[in-house]
């Protein structure tokens, strides 16, 4: 069995999901290659073509109308000799100013032979829309990055590296803020939360992925808001630089609680990362993310009611020394290790190829 993962192998600041899954599949004995050149020019050599983010099949993730048409034709050609497997990370592109990006999602969904969902919510939501009546559906959760990211640094060592006082109760928001609403929600919720030694560790709060031409007023407001936070308290650490892989464990180890800073989300790799580091999680009650947090005894807020976030942060604060973090870790190492997830994907490949 020859597998092609249709994802650029030289992606700057790439999502480690594909890289770690590829290694896991190779350890399971699979013949795996990846790259966009292979997808567009040499896909006939493979038995399975595995797609993750449909718009990532194009340079800068920004296809033209002509390229979108070609994608549909190309997938139809691929399906004459191979099976197309699609892992559904998102319902739609995060930053969709280019309408062709959403069309890529629709085309891949239409032409997939198998779709992998990361939770039952995603599976049922997709089935209700009847977008593809010939596809096989599978549920495989988001794995942890245990084959690349260590979990050995202590809380004290991590805080020393990040220059955070040991008496602070640290809430980590890891990853880029995608719009102004996410920033406003976190800053409002954190300000309204009545805790003296609270500390917001937000390494990408200063790197907001929004259209600056349309949001100059908001960006100016954000700068003033952050200055006010710094003036009144030492309880915020906003940054704007991407975190190198060798520093990821320091951020999670330094935290007492991990906050998923999304208003709308299907999946979040930061949930499984927090589980791996024995941290309680607060997140929105939406998508597969809300489903997982509720089923594991973590904490969900209503993304449509901003007043619910401070209450959930308070509950997570009270649970920080309880069994929640330890239970999260046991769940992660029992269900989410790369080797386990890779075996599940191998089962999917064999099923669509009729080898089971």
N, C-alpha and C positions, 0 to 999 in steps of 0.2 A: 504494500500500500504506500503510495507516494502522496504526500500532503503539501499543498501550497497555502501558506498564510498570506493573504493579499494585503500587505502592509509594508510600508517603506522601512527597510532595515536601518536606515541612517537618519531617522526622524530626530530632529533636535528636541530636547526636553520631552522625549517620548514617554507615553504611558507604559509603565513596566508590565502591564497585563500581558501583552503579546509576547514580549521577550521571555518572561518567566514561564508562560504556558508552553512556548516552543521548547524550552529546555526540559520541561516536564514530559512533554510528548517524546522527545528524543530519548530521555531516560527510560521511557516505557517501551522503547524499541521501534518507534516510528521513524520513517524517512521523511524529514520535514525541511522545507525550504521556505523562504519568505522574500518579498520584494515586489515592487510595482512593475518593474520591467518583465519579470516572470509572468505576472498576471496578464499584462497586455500582449506579450509576444510569445510566451512559451507555455501557456496553460494546458496545452494538449498533452503535455508530459505527465500530468498529475491525475490521480484518481479522485481526490477531494480538493476543492478550492474553498478555503475558509475565509469569510469576510467578517470584519468587525465594525468599523465605522465607515459606512458607504461613501461619504464624501471624502474620506482619506485616500480614495483611489485616484485622486487627481492632485496635481501640484497645488500647494497652498490651500488645499481643501476647497477650491473655488471653481467648479466646473462651468463651462459655457453650455448654452442650449444644445449645440451640436454634439458636444462631448456626452451630454446626458442621453441623447438619442443613440449614440454609439455604445454607451454602456449597456443599454437594453439588448441591442443586437449581439454584443459580445457575450453577455450572460447566456443568451439563448444558444449561441454556438458552443459555449463551454458545457452546457447541459447535455449536449449530444454525446459527450465522451467522459464527463465527470459529474460528480454531485456537488452542488453548491450548499455549503453550510454557513449560516449567518448567526452570529452571537449578537443578541439585541441589547446593547449597552444602554441606548437611549431611545425614547419614543420619537424624537426628532432632534435636529442639530441644535446645539446650545446657542450658537450665534448665527442666526439664519437671515442676515440681511440679503444674501444671495438666494433667491427662491429655488435655484437649481439644486442647492444642497438638499433641501427637503425632497425634491423629486428623486434624487439618488436613493434615499431611504425607501421610497415607495417602489422603485424599480427592483431593488434588492429583495425587499419583502415579497414582491410578486413572483420573483424568479428563483427563490430559494427552495431547495429540496428538503431542508431541515432548518428549523429555527430553534436556537437555544435561548431560553429565558432564564434569568437569574432568580426567579421566584414565581410562585403560583399567580400572584397578582398580574404580572406581565403576561403570562400565558392566557389567563381568562380575559384580560383587556384586549389582547390581540384577537382572540377567537370571536369576541363579540362584534368586531368590525368586519369579519368575513373578507379580509384582504387577500387571502390565498387559500383555496380549498383543496390543494393537492399536497400541501406541505406536512411534514412530520414535525411534531413539537416535542421538545425535551426541556427539563428543568435542571440546571446545574448552577450552583451558587458561585459567587465571586470568591476566588481563592485568595489566600494570604501570600505574601512574598517571602516566605520562610527560607527559600533557597538563595535569596539575595540580600535581605535586610536582617541584620543581627538583632537579637533581643537580649543583650547582655549588659548594657550600661545601666547603672543605678539612677534612681531619681535624683540623688544628690550630685552625682557626676554630671548628669544632663543639665541640671540647673546651673552648675558651675560653668559649663561651656556657654550657656545662653545668658549668663549673668542675671539670673532670676533668684530672688530671695527665697529661702526655704520656707518661710512662714506664709507665703502667698498660696492662695487656692487658684490653681491655673486651669483656665478653660482654653483648649486648643481648637482653633478653626484652621484646618489644613487644606490648602488648595486655593485656586483663584476665586475671587468673587466675580460672579458672572454679570451682575447688573446692579443698578443703584438700589433696588428694592432689597436685595440681600444685605447690602451694607447697612441700610437704614434699620432693617430688622435686628441685626446683631447689635449695632450700637444702641438702639432703643432698649432692647431687651437687657443688655448688659448694664446700662445706666439705671434701669428701673429695678434691677435685682439688688435687694438689700443685703449685701454682705461686705464687711469691712475690708477684708484682705483679698478680695477678688482681683484676678489678673487675667487679662485677655491676651493670649498669645496668638497673633494673627499674622503669620509670616508673609502673606500676600495681600493684606488689606490695602496696601499702597499701590497695588497693580490690578486695577479694576478693569475688566474686559468690557468696556462700553464704548459707544461711539462718542468720542470727546467733542466732536463738532456739535452734537445735539445736547450734550450734557455739561457744558462749561459751567453753568450755574451750579449744578450738583457737585462737580469737582471742587469748585471754590468753597462750597458749603462744607464738603468733607474735610478739606484742609483746616478750616476754622474749627470744625468739630474735634479733630484730632489734637489741635493745639490746646483746646479747652481741656480735653482729657489729660494731656500731659501736664497742664498747669495745675489742675485740681488733684491729681493723683498720679502715682507711679504705676498704676495698674493696667497699662496697655503697652503692648509691644508690636506696633504695626511695621511691616516690612514690605518690600516690593520685588525682592529677588527670588528666583526659583531656588528651591532647596536641593543641594547636591545629594545624591543617594547616600553618601557616607554620613550625612547629618540628619537623615530622616528619623533614625531611632532616638536621637537626642530630643527632638521635638515631642515625640509621643511619650518618651520616658519622663520628660519634664512635666507633663500634663497630669492633672487629677481627673479631668473629664474631657471628653472630645465632643465638640458641637458640630453637627453637620449643618452648615450655613446655607441651606437651600430652602426655597419656598415651594419649588416643584422639582421632583427628581424621580427617576425610575430606579436607578441603582447607585450605590456609592462604595467604591473601594476603601474609603476611609473608615467605614463601619468595620469591615473585616480587619483592617490595620489596628484599629482601637482594640478590638477583641484580642488580637495577637499580643498586644501590650498590656492586657489585663485592665483596661480602662472602661468605666461606664460611658455610655453614649447617649447624647440627647440629639434627636433629629426630627424632621417633619413627618407627620403621619400621612405619608403619601407613597405610592408605588411599592416596589419590592422592599424599599428601605424601611418604610413604616411597618410592613408585614414582618420583617426580620426583627426589628427592635421590639415590637409588641410580643412576639413569640418567645423572645429570650429574656424578658423581664427588664428591658431597658426603658428609656424615657422618650415619649413622643409629644410634640407640641402641635397645635393646630396652625398650619401655615397661613390660614386666612384670619387668624385672630392673634395679633401681635402680643396681646396681653398674656397669652398662655406661655410664652417663652420664659419669663422670669420665674414662674412657678415650677417649671420643669427643671430649670437650673438649680433651684433650691432643693428639689427632690434628689437630683443627682449629687448635690453637695452632701446631703445627709447619707447617701448610699455609698459615698466614695470609700469608706472604710469597711463596707459590708462585703458580702460574698458575690456581688454583681460582677465585679471585675474578674475575679477568679473563675466564675461560671462562664464568662465570655471567653476567657482563654481556653478553658476545657472544650467549649463548643468549637473554637477555631481549630485546635489541634486534632480534634476528633473528626471534623467534617470538612475543613477548608484548606488543608495542606496541598501544595502544588501537585505532589505525586497522586493524591486521591482525585483531584479534579482532572488531571491529565488522563487518568484511567477512564473517567466518565466520558470525556471527549472521545477517547478511542472507541468506547462503546457506541457513541453516536455515529462515528465514521463507519464502523462495521455494520451498524443497523441500516444506514442508507445505502450501503453497497451490497446489502443482502448477505453478509458474511456471518451473521449470527443465527 
